[in-house]
Amino acid sequence: MWIPKPIYDHAPVFWFLLGALFLAGGIYLNFADGLRAAYYVFATFCFAHAAWTFFARRRSCRQRDIELGEQPPEPVENTES
């Protein structure tokens, strides 16, 4: 399945914001204990999925760069005084 690049690039941010909304909802809204626990569990899932997606994509990009023979750019020293 093809996903447009802007959506693909912002997927970890979407999961992080969704987790933040569920965490805030669990804290703010006055639910029964069972529903509040479900909000916390779903928030934890969203945060974990955001981190997993971010690090998996970063690892994939690094492996692709190494396979293509491209090294990450070295930091440039400032020579101006």
Distance bins in CASP14 RR format, pairs under 12 A and 6 or more apart:
PFRMAT RR
TARGET T0000
AUTHOR 0000-0000-0000
RMODE 2
METHOD distances of the structure
MODEL  1
1 7 0 0 0 0 0 1 0 0 0 0 0
1 8 0 0 0 0 0 1 0 0 0 0 0
2 8 0 0 0 0 1 0 0 0 0 0 0
3 9 0 0 0 0 1 0 0 0 0 0 0
3 10 0 0 0 0 0 1 0 0 0 0 0
3 11 0 0 0 0 1 0 0 0 0 0 0
3 14 0 0 0 0 0 1 0 0 0 0 0
4 10 0 0 0 0 0 1 0 0 0 0 0
4 11 0 0 0 0 0 1 0 0 0 0 0
5 11 0 0 0 0 0 1 0 0 0 0 0
6 13 0 0 0 0 0 1 0 0 0 0 0
6 14 0 0 0 0 0 1 0 0 0 0 0
7 13 0 0 0 0 0 1 0 0 0 0 0
7 14 0 0 0 0 1 0 0 0 0 0 0
8 14 0 0 0 0 0 1 0 0 0 0 0
8 53 0 0 0 0 1 0 0 0 0 0 0
8 57 0 0 0 0 1 0 0 0 0 0 0
8 60 0 0 0 0 0 1 0 0 0 0 0
9 53 0 0 0 0 0 1 0 0 0 0 0
9 54 0 0 0 0 0 1 0 0 0 0 0
9 57 0 0 0 0 1 0 0 0 0 0 0
9 61 0 0 0 0 0 1 0 0 0 0 0
10 16 0 0 0 0 0 1 0 0 0 0 0
10 17 0 0 0 0 1 0 0 0 0 0 0
10 18 0 0 0 0 0 1 0 0 0 0 0
10 50 0 0 0 0 0 1 0 0 0 0 0
10 53 0 0 0 0 0 1 0 0 0 0 0
10 54 0 0 0 0 0 1 0 0 0 0 0
10 57 0 0 0 0 0 1 0 0 0 0 0
11 17 0 0 0 0 0 1 0 0 0 0 0
11 18 0 0 0 0 0 1 0 0 0 0 0
11 46 0 0 0 0 0 1 0 0 0 0 0
11 49 0 0 0 0 1 0 0 0 0 0 0
11 50 0 0 0 0 1 0 0 0 0 0 0
11 52 0 0 0 0 0 1 0 0 0 0 0
11 53 1 0 1 0 0 0 0 0 0 0 0
11 54 0 0 0 0 1 0 0 0 0 0 0
11 56 0 0 0 0 0 1 0 0 0 0 0
11 57 0 0 0 0 1 0 0 0 0 0 0
12 18 0 0 0 0 0 1 0 0 0 0 0
12 19 0 0 0 0 0 1 0 0 0 0 0
12 46 0 0 0 0 0 1 0 0 0 0 0
12 47 0 0 0 0 0 1 0 0 0 0 0
12 48 0 0 0 0 0 1 0 0 0 0 0
12 49 0 0 0 0 1 0 0 0 0 0 0
12 50 1 0 1 0 0 0 0 0 0 0 0
12 51 1 0 0 1 0 0 0 0 0 0 0
12 52 0 0 0 0 1 0 0 0 0 0 0
12 53 1 0 1 0 0 0 0 0 0 0 0
12 54 1 0 1 0 0 0 0 0 0 0 0
12 55 0 0 0 0 1 0 0 0 0 0 0
12 56 0 0 0 0 1 0 0 0 0 0 0
12 57 1 0 0 1 0 0 0 0 0 0 0
12 58 0 0 0 0 1 0 0 0 0 0 0
13 19 0 0 0 0 0 1 0 0 0 0 0
13 20 0 0 0 0 0 1 0 0 0 0 0
13 46 0 0 0 0 0 1 0 0 0 0 0
13 49 0 0 0 0 0 1 0 0 0 0 0
13 50 1 0 0 1 0 0 0 0 0 0 0
13 51 0 0 0 0 0 1 0 0 0 0 0
13 53 0 0 0 0 1 0 0 0 0 0 0
13 54 0 0 0 0 1 0 0 0 0 0 0
13 57 0 0 0 0 0 1 0 0 0 0 0
14 20 0 0 0 0 0 1 0 0 0 0 0
14 21 0 0 0 0 0 1 0 0 0 0 0
14 46 0 0 0 0 1 0 0 0 0 0 0
14 49 0 0 0 0 1 0 0 0 0 0 0
14 50 1 0 0 1 0 0 0 0 0 0 0
14 53 0 0 0 0 1 0 0 0 0 0 0
14 54 0 0 0 0 0 1 0 0 0 0 0
15 21 0 0 0 0 0 1 0 0 0 0 0
15 22 0 0 0 0 0 1 0 0 0 0 0
15 42 0 0 0 0 0 1 0 0 0 0 0
15 43 0 0 0 0 0 1 0 0 0 0 0
15 44 0 0 0 0 0 1 0 0 0 0 0
15 45 0 0 0 0 1 0 0 0 0 0 0
15 46 1 0 1 0 0 0 0 0 0 0 0
15 47 1 0 0 1 0 0 0 0 0 0 0
15 48 0 0 0 0 1 0 0 0 0 0 0
15 49 1 0 1 0 0 0 0 0 0 0 0
15 50 1 1 0 0 0 0 0 0 0 0 0
15 51 0 0 0 0 1 0 0 0 0 0 0
15 52 0 0 0 0 1 0 0 0 0 0 0
15 53 1 0 0 1 0 0 0 0 0 0 0
15 54 0 0 0 0 1 0 0 0 0 0 0
16 22 0 0 0 0 0 1 0 0 0 0 0
16 23 0 0 0 0 0 1 0 0 0 0 0
16 43 0 0 0 0 0 1 0 0 0 0 0
16 45 0 0 0 0 0 1 0 0 0 0 0
16 46 1 0 0 1 0 0 0 0 0 0 0
16 47 1 0 0 1 0 0 0 0 0 0 0
16 48 0 0 0 0 0 1 0 0 0 0 0
16 49 0 0 0 0 1 0 0 0 0 0 0
16 50 1 0 1 0 0 0 0 0 0 0 0
16 51 0 0 0 0 1 0 0 0 0 0 0
16 52 0 0 0 0 0 1 0 0 0 0 0
16 53 0 0 0 0 1 0 0 0 0 0 0
16 54 0 0 0 0 1 0 0 0 0 0 0
17 23 0 0 0 0 0 1 0 0 0 0 0
17 24 0 0 0 0 0 1 0 0 0 0 0
17 43 0 0 0 0 0 1 0 0 0 0 0
17 46 0 0 0 0 1 0 0 0 0 0 0
17 47 0 0 0 0 0 1 0 0 0 0 0
17 50 0 0 0 0 1 0 0 0 0 0 0
18 24 0 0 0 0 0 1 0 0 0 0 0
18 25 0 0 0 0 0 1 0 0 0 0 0
18 39 0 0 0 0 0 1 0 0 0 0 0
18 42 0 0 0 0 1 0 0 0 0 0 0
18 43 0 0 0 0 1 0 0 0 0 0 0
18 44 0 0 0 0 0 1 0 0 0 0 0
18 45 0 0 0 0 1 0 0 0 0 0 0
18 46 1 0 1 0 0 0 0 0 0 0 0
18 47 0 0 0 0 1 0 0 0 0 0 0
18 48 0 0 0 0 0 1 0 0 0 0 0
18 49 0 0 0 0 1 0 0 0 0 0 0
18 50 0 0 0 0 1 0 0 0 0 0 0
19 25 0 0 0 0 1 0 0 0 0 0 0
19 26 0 0 0 0 0 1 0 0 0 0 0
19 27 0 0 0 0 0 1 0 0 0 0 0
19 39 0 0 0 0 1 0 0 0 0 0 0
19 40 0 0 0 0 0 1 0 0 0 0 0
19 41 0 0 0 0 0 1 0 0 0 0 0
19 42 1 0 0 1 0 0 0 0 0 0 0
19 43 1 0 1 0 0 0 0 0 0 0 0
19 44 0 0 0 0 1 0 0 0 0 0 0
19 45 0 0 0 0 1 0 0 0 0 0 0
19 46 1 1 0 0 0 0 0 0 0 0 0
19 47 1 0 1 0 0 0 0 0 0 0 0
19 48 0 0 0 0 1 0 0 0 0 0 0
19 49 0 0 0 0 1 0 0 0 0 0 0
19 50 1 0 0 1 0 0 0 0 0 0 0
19 51 0 0 0 0 0 1 0 0 0 0 0
20 26 0 0 0 0 0 1 0 0 0 0 0
20 27 0 0 0 0 0 1 0 0 0 0 0
20 28 0 0 0 0 0 1 0 0 0 0 0
20 39 0 0 0 0 0 1 0 0 0 0 0
20 42 0 0 0 0 0 1 0 0 0 0 0
20 43 1 0 0 1 0 0 0 0 0 0 0
20 44 0 0 0 0 0 1 0 0 0 0 0
20 46 0 0 0 0 1 0 0 0 0 0 0
20 47 0 0 0 0 1 0 0 0 0 0 0
20 50 0 0 0 0 1 0 0 0 0 0 0
21 27 0 0 0 0 0 1 0 0 0 0 0
21 28 0 0 0 0 0 1 0 0 0 0 0
21 29 0 0 0 0 0 1 0 0 0 0 0
21 39 0 0 0 0 1 0 0 0 0 0 0
21 42 0 0 0 0 1 0 0 0 0 0 0
21 43 0 0 0 0 1 0 0 0 0 0 0
21 46 0 0 0 0 1 0 0 0 0 0 0
21 47 0 0 0 0 0 1 0 0 0 0 0
22 28 0 0 0 0 0 1 0 0 0 0 0
22 29 0 0 0 0 0 1 0 0 0 0 0
22 31 0 0 0 0 0 1 0 0 0 0 0
22 35 0 0 0 0 0 1 0 0 0 0 0
22 36 0 0 0 0 0 1 0 0 0 0 0
22 37 0 0 0 0 0 1 0 0 0 0 0
22 38 0 0 0 0 1 0 0 0 0 0 0
22 39 1 0 1 0 0 0 0 0 0 0 0
22 40 1 0 0 1 0 0 0 0 0 0 0
22 41 0 0 0 0 1 0 0 0 0 0 0
22 42 1 0 1 0 0 0 0 0 0 0 0
22 43 1 1 0 0 0 0 0 0 0 0 0
22 44 0 0 0 0 1 0 0 0 0 0 0
22 45 0 0 0 0 1 0 0 0 0 0 0
22 46 1 0 0 1 0 0 0 0 0 0 0
22 47 0 0 0 0 1 0 0 0 0 0 0
23 29 0 0 0 0 0 1 0 0 0 0 0
23 36 0 0 0 0 0 1 0 0 0 0 0
23 39 1 0 0 1 0 0 0 0 0 0 0
23 40 1 0 0 1 0 0 0 0 0 0 0
23 41 0 0 0 0 0 1 0 0 0 0 0
23 42 0 0 0 0 1 0 0 0 0 0 0
23 43 1 0 1 0 0 0 0 0 0 0 0
23 44 0 0 0 0 1 0 0 0 0 0 0
23 45 0 0 0 0 0 1 0 0 0 0 0
23 46 0 0 0 0 1 0 0 0 0 0 0
23 47 0 0 0 0 1 0 0 0 0 0 0
24 39 0 0 0 0 1 0 0 0 0 0 0
24 40 0 0 0 0 0 1 0 0 0 0 0
24 43 0 0 0 0 1 0 0 0 0 0 0
24 46 0 0 0 0 0 1 0 0 0 0 0
25 31 0 0 0 0 1 0 0 0 0 0 0
25 35 0 0 0 0 0 1 0 0 0 0 0
25 36 0 0 0 0 1 0 0 0 0 0 0
25 38 0 0 0 0 0 1 0 0 0 0 0
25 39 1 0 1 0 0 0 0 0 0 0 0
25 40 0 0 0 0 1 0 0 0 0 0 0
25 42 0 0 0 0 0 1 0 0 0 0 0
25 43 0 0 0 0 1 0 0 0 0 0 0
26 32 0 0 0 0 0 1 0 0 0 0 0
26 33 0 0 0 0 0 1 0 0 0 0 0
26 34 0 0 0 0 0 1 0 0 0 0 0
26 35 0 0 0 0 1 0 0 0 0 0 0
26 36 1 0 1 0 0 0 0 0 0 0 0
26 37 0 0 0 0 1 0 0 0 0 0 0
26 38 0 0 0 0 1 0 0 0 0 0 0
26 39 1 1 0 0 0 0 0 0 0 0 0
26 40 1 0 0 1 0 0 0 0 0 0 0
26 41 0 0 0 0 0 1 0 0 0 0 0
26 42 0 0 0 0 1 0 0 0 0 0 0
26 43 1 0 0 1 0 0 0 0 0 0 0
26 44 0 0 0 0 0 1 0 0 0 0 0
27 36 0 0 0 0 1 0 0 0 0 0 0
27 39 0 0 0 0 1 0 0 0 0 0 0
27 40 0 0 0 0 1 0 0 0 0 0 0
27 43 0 0 0 0 1 0 0 0 0 0 0
28 36 0 0 0 0 0 1 0 0 0 0 0
28 39 0 0 0 0 1 0 0 0 0 0 0
29 35 0 0 0 0 1 0 0 0 0 0 0
29 36 1 0 0 1 0 0 0 0 0 0 0
29 38 0 0 0 0 0 1 0 0 0 0 0
29 39 1 0 0 1 0 0 0 0 0 0 0
29 40 0 0 0 0 0 1 0 0 0 0 0
30 36 0 0 0 0 1 0 0 0 0 0 0
30 39 0 0 0 0 0 1 0 0 0 0 0
31 37 0 0 0 0 1 0 0 0 0 0 0
31 38 0 0 0 0 1 0 0 0 0 0 0
31 39 1 0 0 1 0 0 0 0 0 0 0
31 40 0 0 0 0 0 1 0 0 0 0 0
32 38 0 0 0 0 0 1 0 0 0 0 0
32 39 0 0 0 0 0 1 0 0 0 0 0
33 39 0 0 0 0 0 1 0 0 0 0 0
33 40 0 0 0 0 0 1 0 0 0 0 0
34 40 0 0 0 0 1 0 0 0 0 0 0
34 41 0 0 0 0 1 0 0 0 0 0 0
35 41 0 0 0 0 0 1 0 0 0 0 0
35 42 0 0 0 0 0 1 0 0 0 0 0
36 42 0 0 0 0 0 1 0 0 0 0 0
36 43 0 0 0 0 0 1 0 0 0 0 0
37 43 0 0 0 0 0 1 0 0 0 0 0
37 44 0 0 0 0 0 1 0 0 0 0 0
38 44 0 0 0 0 0 1 0 0 0 0 0
38 45 0 0 0 0 0 1 0 0 0 0 0
39 45 0 0 0 0 0 1 0 0 0 0 0
39 46 0 0 0 0 0 1 0 0 0 0 0
40 46 0 0 0 0 0 1 0 0 0 0 0
40 47 0 0 0 0 0 1 0 0 0 0 0
41 47 0 0 0 0 0 1 0 0 0 0 0
41 48 0 0 0 0 0 1 0 0 0 0 0
42 48 0 0 0 0 0 1 0 0 0 0 0
42 49 0 0 0 0 0 1 0 0 0 0 0
43 49 0 0 0 0 0 1 0 0 0 0 0
43 50 0 0 0 0 0 1 0 0 0 0 0
44 50 0 0 0 0 0 1 0 0 0 0 0
44 51 0 0 0 0 0 1 0 0 0 0 0
45 51 0 0 0 0 0 1 0 0 0 0 0
45 52 0 0 0 0 0 1 0 0 0 0 0
46 52 0 0 0 0 0 1 0 0 0 0 0
46 53 0 0 0 0 0 1 0 0 0 0 0
47 53 0 0 0 0 0 1 0 0 0 0 0
47 54 0 0 0 0 0 1 0 0 0 0 0
48 54 0 0 0 0 0 1 0 0 0 0 0
48 55 0 0 0 0 0 1 0 0 0 0 0
49 55 0 0 0 0 0 1 0 0 0 0 0
49 56 0 0 0 0 0 1 0 0 0 0 0
50 56 0 0 0 0 0 1 0 0 0 0 0
50 57 0 0 0 0 0 1 0 0 0 0 0
51 57 0 0 0 0 0 1 0 0 0 0 0
51 58 0 0 0 0 0 1 0 0 0 0 0
52 58 0 0 0 0 0 1 0 0 0 0 0
52 59 0 0 0 0 0 1 0 0 0 0 0
53 59 0 0 0 0 0 1 0 0 0 0 0
53 60 0 0 0 0 0 1 0 0 0 0 0
54 60 0 0 0 0 0 1 0 0 0 0 0
54 61 0 0 0 0 0 1 0 0 0 0 0
55 61 0 0 0 0 0 1 0 0 0 0 0
55 62 0 0 0 0 0 1 0 0 0 0 0
56 62 0 0 0 0 0 1 0 0 0 0 0
56 63 0 0 0 0 0 1 0 0 0 0 0
57 63 0 0 0 0 0 1 0 0 0 0 0
57 64 0 0 0 0 0 1 0 0 0 0 0
58 64 0 0 0 0 0 1 0 0 0 0 0
58 65 0 0 0 0 0 1 0 0 0 0 0
58 72 0 0 0 0 0 1 0 0 0 0 0
59 65 0 0 0 0 0 1 0 0 0 0 0
59 66 0 0 0 0 0 1 0 0 0 0 0
60 66 0 0 0 0 0 1 0 0 0 0 0
60 67 0 0 0 0 0 1 0 0 0 0 0
61 67 0 0 0 0 0 1 0 0 0 0 0
61 68 0 0 0 0 0 1 0 0 0 0 0
61 70 0 0 0 0 0 1 0 0 0 0 0
61 72 0 0 0 0 1 0 0 0 0 0 0
62 68 0 0 0 0 0 1 0 0 0 0 0
62 69 0 0 0 0 0 1 0 0 0 0 0
62 70 0 0 0 0 0 1 0 0 0 0 0
62 71 0 0 0 0 0 1 0 0 0 0 0
62 72 1 0 0 1 0 0 0 0 0 0 0
63 69 0 0 0 0 0 1 0 0 0 0 0
63 70 0 0 0 0 0 1 0 0 0 0 0
64 70 0 0 0 0 1 0 0 0 0 0 0
64 72 0 0 0 0 0 1 0 0 0 0 0
65 71 1 0 0 1 0 0 0 0 0 0 0
65 72 1 0 0 1 0 0 0 0 0 0 0
65 73 0 0 0 0 0 1 0 0 0 0 0
66 72 0 0 0 0 1 0 0 0 0 0 0
END
